[in-house]
Amino acid sequence: MVSQTTEYALRAMTHLAVAAGASCTSREIAGATGVPRSYLSKIMRSLVRASLVRSCRGKHGGFRLARDPAVVSVLDIATAIDPIRPPGYSRFHRCLNEAQLQMEQVLRVTTLATVARTVGDQRVDPRKLA
């Protein structure tokens, strides 16, 4: 139920969280996460616009998290990439909306720090988060 683009954003954000404040270039993020570099640029722009990531130019430039990973939820990341649509009104939509609300709650309470800890503790490749 999470789009490929959202998964790529989560991979990139996890890489930045594991980098613990260091700037990472788009080339480095793409190589580490398996996200195509041209597609990553679009994703990173969305994350910068959502104030989840900071971008710095120059010799030591790159991307870094704009907020502590402990306060960034997976829902924040998903919403920055694929804004949540308002619910429909048919019986079928009500059933799907309930499932969506449950999924949103799980994403809301799961922080980027938790995801990054899982990657760090288990040496999980961020490309295999899905």
N, C-alpha and C positions, 0 to 999 in steps of 0.2 A: 504494500500500500504506500510505500515511500518511493518517490520517483528516483530514477538513476541520478539526476542532477542533485537531488538532496543527499543521496548517498555519497556522491563525489564531494559535496560541501562538507559533510561530516568527516570524511577521510582527511580533507585539507585542514579542517579545524583541529582534528585530533593530532595531526602532525605538528601543528603550531603549539598545541598544548603540551605535547611531549618535549618540544624544543625549549620549553620553560623560559619564555621571554626573549629568546634570541630571534633575530630577523632571519627569515628564510626566503630565498628567491623562488620565483615561480618555477624555474627549472628544477630546483631541489625538491619542492613540494610535488611537482608532477612525477619526478623520478621515484620518489619514495612512496607515492600513493597509487601510481598507475593511472592517474587521471590525465587524459590528453591535454597537453599544454595550452593549445588554443582554446579548448573548452574551459580549462581552469581559469583563464583570464576573465571570462564572462562570470564565472562563479565568484571569483575574488572581488570583482566590481560590486556584485550584489551584497557580499558580506561587508565590504567597506561602507556601502550606502546604509546598511542596517546597523552600523557602528559596532560590529562584532570584531572587525579586523582593522588595523591601521596599516597604511601603505607609506613607505618612505623611499624616496629616490636617492640615487647616488651610489658611491662605491660600496658602502656598507648598508645599502638599502635592502628593501624586501618587505615582507609582510610579517606582522606579529599580532597577537591577540590584543584587542582593545579593552577587554575586561578579564577579570579573574575567571578561569575555567570552572570554578566552584559555583559561580552565579550565572553561568550561561547554560541554559537548558537545551536539550536536543530539539525541543519545540521551537526555541528561538531561532535555531539554525534552519530548521525546516520552513518556518514562516518567512524567513528572509529570502528563501529560494522559491518556494511555492506557497503563496498566501492561501490560507484556508478559505474555501468557498462557503457561502452561507448555505444552511440546510434547505433541502427541498421539502415539499409538503405532502407527497403521496405516501401511501402505506409502505411502499417499497423504500422510499427515501427515509422514512422514520426508522426503519430497521437498520439501514446503512448508517444513518446519523448516529445511532446508539453505538455502533461499532467504532465509528470515527471518534466519538467523544471519549470512549474508553482508551483508544490508541493515543489521543491527544493527552490524556491524563498521564499515561506512562511516559510519553515524551517530555511532558512538563516537569516531572519529578526526576528524570534522568539528566544528570549534569554532564557537561563536557569533561569535567575532572574525573567523573566515574568512568566514562568511556576511555579516557587517556590512561587511567590507572589500570584498566583491564588490558589495554594494549601493552603497557609497560610491564605489568606483572607477569603476563603470560607470553610475552614476546610475540604477540599476535601481529601479523602483517596487516596494516591498515586497509590494504586492498581486500582483505578477507573479512571485513566487518559485516558484510551482508549475510 
